[in-house]
């Protein structure tokens, strides 16, 4: 029995090591490439080179940090609105069976449509309201796919909260909304944390809507990164540095909330 367990343990460790290499090696290649000049980038396998900060200077001069701030503001605004609406929607579907069983997955119907179908109405409305090339238009577009996902994500967590706990709060004199706020919400906080991180990453990585709705002064980080693909070719060194700027904040945020993220994902997985 012990040799068999040891074999499975070694196999599991080998798979974990393989997964680590698959994630770490591309990031390492991007990190090294951000410190190489144009000539050294022609040899992607080289590890011995003279580092240069020219790519990082180009990134700063191109306004990448400002674009990162705009992406952060868009992501935070999108997540806050999605959580506000998604929590109430998920609670309604879980407790009152709003829309029947169809609504549990029908809420994701918009995810089936190509983004090109939805972006045209957003563009027309933004022009009519003179919101083109603004962050408000980008936030509104992001809510179309982040909001439903957050709501669907949270339904399982509200299902996991016993109805008897909420009924006891009602017997104690709390209103329905007070019971929701003081009793139910604290028990689904791990799920809310996981949904917030997931929704923020979806918003942070979006290129299509941001490129169509805010390609100018309000351009977000993915749009600025795509700008390094010029008519002269791809500026790999600058693009590598910009990619690191986009990856590092997400990695830091995921590391800080990893316990809540794991608890949230596992909690939802048990229900589904």
Rosetta blueprint (number, residue, H / E / L):
1 X L
2 X H
3 X H
4 X H
5 X H
6 X H
7 X H
8 X H
9 X H
10 X H
11 X H
12 X H
13 X H
14 X H
15 X H
16 X H
17 X H
18 X H
19 X H
20 X H
21 X H
22 X H
23 X H
24 X H
25 X H
26 X H
27 X H
28 X H
29 X H
30 X H
31 X H
32 X H
33 X H
34 X L
35 X L
36 X L
37 X L
38 X L
39 X L
40 X H
41 X H
42 X H
43 X L
44 X L
45 X L
46 X L
47 X L
48 X L
49 X L
50 X L
51 X L
52 X L
53 X L
54 X H
55 X H
56 X H
57 X H
58 X H
59 X H
60 X H
61 X H
62 X L
63 X L
64 X H
65 X H
66 X H
67 X H
68 X H
69 X H
70 X H
71 X H
72 X H
73 X H
74 X H
75 X H
76 X H
77 X H
78 X H
79 X H
80 X H
81 X H
82 X H
83 X H
84 X H
85 X H
86 X H
87 X H
88 X H
89 X H
90 X H
91 X H
92 X H
93 X H
94 X H
95 X H
96 X H
97 X L
98 X L
99 X L
100 X L
101 X L
102 X H
103 X H
104 X H
105 X H
106 X H
107 X L
108 X L
109 X H
110 X H
111 X H
112 X L
113 X L
114 X L
115 X H
116 X H
117 X H
118 X H
119 X H
120 X H
121 X H
122 X H
123 X H
124 X H
125 X H
126 X H
127 X H
128 X H
129 X L
130 X L
131 X L
132 X L
133 X L
134 X L
135 X H
136 X H
137 X H
138 X H
139 X H
140 X H
141 X H
142 X H
143 X H
144 X H
145 X H
146 X H
147 X H
148 X H
149 X H
150 X H
151 X H
152 X H
153 X H
154 X H
155 X H
156 X H
157 X H
158 X H
159 X H
160 X H
161 X L
162 X L
163 X H
164 X H
165 X H
166 X H
167 X H
168 X H
169 X H
170 X H
171 X H
172 X L
173 X L
174 X L
175 X L
176 X H
177 X H
178 X H
179 X H
180 X H
181 X H
182 X H
183 X H
184 X H
185 X H
186 X H
187 X H
188 X L
189 X H
190 X H
191 X H
192 X H
193 X H
194 X H
195 X H
196 X H
197 X H
198 X H
199 X H
200 X H
201 X H
202 X H
203 X H
204 X H
205 X H
206 X L
207 X L
208 X H
209 X H
210 X H
211 X H
212 X H
213 X H
214 X L
215 X L
216 X L
217 X L
218 X L
219 X L
220 X L
221 X H
222 X H
223 X H
224 X H
225 X H
226 X H
227 X L
228 X L
229 X E
230 X E
231 X L
232 X L
233 X E
234 X E
235 X L
236 X H
237 X H
238 X H
239 X H
240 X H
241 X H
242 X H
243 X H
244 X H
245 X H
246 X H
247 X H
248 X H
249 X H
250 X H
251 X H
252 X H
253 X H
254 X H
255 X H
256 X H
257 X L
258 X H
259 X H
260 X H
261 X H
262 X H
263 X H
264 X H
265 X H
266 X H
267 X H
268 X H
269 X H
270 X H
271 X H
272 X L
